[in-house]
Amino acid sequence: MNLGEAELTSIKQSYFNILSLFLGEESVQSKYVACLLKWSAQLNLSQDDLHHIEDNFDKLEFVIPESRVDRMEAIYHLVHMIYLDNVVEDIELEVAGIYAAKLGFRSYIVGELFKAIATAPFDGKSTSEVRKEVEEFLEMYGEN
């Protein structure tokens, strides 16, 4: 999936929110750190991005998006991060489940969502098609 500059910036903001969620915990398992580092590399975080994290490390705060649309957008970004390398790893699904639960979604929904759109990168679907599938899926499961 190709990313435009605006979409990449938006996905990076979601990444920073996920990072904040895990860094806000008293301790973080190394497997989660490895997943977060993988995503940071795949997102090609810039020097500025890394300096932002470093300069605000103790101020990073997890924020639950207020609107249903913004929460769905956060899930869409999560899906996008997982599919950056066209490989879905178990640890990515575990991180996704934790994040989705914090956003107020039932954690099993994430696994079902990934099954529903697992072939998107291989089917050549556009990001707008994948976004629409995410929205339809969440509505079908009554996730608001």
Rosetta blueprint (number, residue, H / E / L):
1 M L
2 N L
3 L L
4 G L
5 E H
6 A H
7 E H
8 L H
9 T H
10 S H
11 I H
12 K H
13 Q H
14 S H
15 Y H
16 F H
17 N H
18 I H
19 L H
20 S H
21 L H
22 F H
23 L H
24 G L
25 E L
26 E L
27 S L
28 V L
29 Q L
30 S H
31 K H
32 Y H
33 V H
34 A H
35 C H
36 L H
37 L H
38 K H
39 W H
40 S H
41 A H
42 Q H
43 L L
44 N L
45 L L
46 S L
47 Q H
48 D H
49 D H
50 L H
51 H H
52 H H
53 I H
54 E H
55 D H
56 N L
57 F L
58 D L
59 K L
60 L L
61 E L
62 F L
63 V L
64 I L
65 P L
66 E L
67 S L
68 R H
69 V H
70 D H
71 R H
72 M H
73 E H
74 A H
75 I H
76 Y H
77 H H
78 L H
79 V H
80 H H
81 M H
82 I H
83 Y H
84 L H
85 D H
86 N L
87 V L
88 V L
89 E L
90 D H
91 I H
92 E H
93 L H
94 E H
95 V H
96 A H
97 G H
98 I H
99 Y H
100 A H
101 A H
102 K H
103 L L
104 G L
105 F L
106 R L
107 S H
108 Y H
109 I H
110 V H
111 G H
112 E H
113 L H
114 F H
115 K H
116 A H
117 I H
118 A L
119 T L
120 A H
121 P H
122 F H
123 D H
124 G L
125 K L
126 S L
127 T H
128 S H
129 E H
130 V H
131 R H
132 K H
133 E H
134 V H
135 E H
136 E H
137 F H
138 L H
139 E H
140 M H
141 Y L
142 G L
143 E L
144 N L
